Amino acid sequence: MTAAHSATETNPVLRAAPADPALAAAHFRASLAFHADVSDVAAALAAGGDPGFAVLDSRATGAWDQGHVPGAVHLPTALIPEQAERLLDKGVPVVTYCWGPGCNGATRAALALAELGYQVKEMLGGFEYWVREGFPYETWQGREQRAADPLTAPADAADCGC
């Protein structure tokens, strides 16, 4: 028995073999068409001018009031079919977000928008990572900002490796 064969039988990571590199490249390229990183969204919004996309917060009103991305459109997922065309331009891509990685609300919102004909991406990490990375957010009381969590936003962005 070869060492590689033995490792795939006992190692849970390699039990299912990694994909062929060309197939993996296609998968990850496609993933980037569906997802946006919190840092990339923040950088595009901070650059000033028209970022070329709208940001949509799909959470309930209570969550929106606790804090949201500045400039985001508030449209809970359940209301997308009846209100999206009034609030969003179909010619402008939309980036959806919800609470965080443990919530699929942004995915459901993205699906609802895509079914209506919008170009859409989901912001990975959601509002949780927006705040954890130290980006400013708005509440009903005004603009707020917390210190960045060093586990999600290294002091030197080059440390991330992104």
C-alpha positions, 0 to 999 in steps of 0.5 A: 500500500502506498503512503498516499493511498493510506493517507486517503483512507485515514485522513478525513481531509483527503478521504474525498480527493481534491478536485482536478486543478482545472475544475477547482479553478472553475469552481473558485472563479465562479464563487467570486461571481457570487460572493463579495468580501466585506473588505472589498465592499467597504473599500469600494464604498469608501473610495467615493463616487458611485461604487457601481453596485447597491448594498441591500440589508435583508434583515428585519427592522429591529436588526436594521435599527441596531446597525447597518452598512452606511448607504444600504437599502433596507429591504427584508427578504419577504418584501423583495418580490413586492418592493424591489423594483421600487427601491432598486435599479435592475441595471445596477448589481446588488450586494446582499447581506444579513447578520453573519456567516451563521445566517442564510438570509443574504442567500435567500435575498440574493435568490429572490433578487436573481429570480426577479432579474437582478445581478446579485452577489452575497457579502460574505460575513454579513453585518457581523464581519462588517462590524468586526473588521472595524468599518463604520455603521449607522444606527437610529442614533447616528454613525458608530464604529468599533475597534477592529477584531484583530482575528478578522482584521489584522493591523497590517492588512498585508498580514491577511494574505488576501 
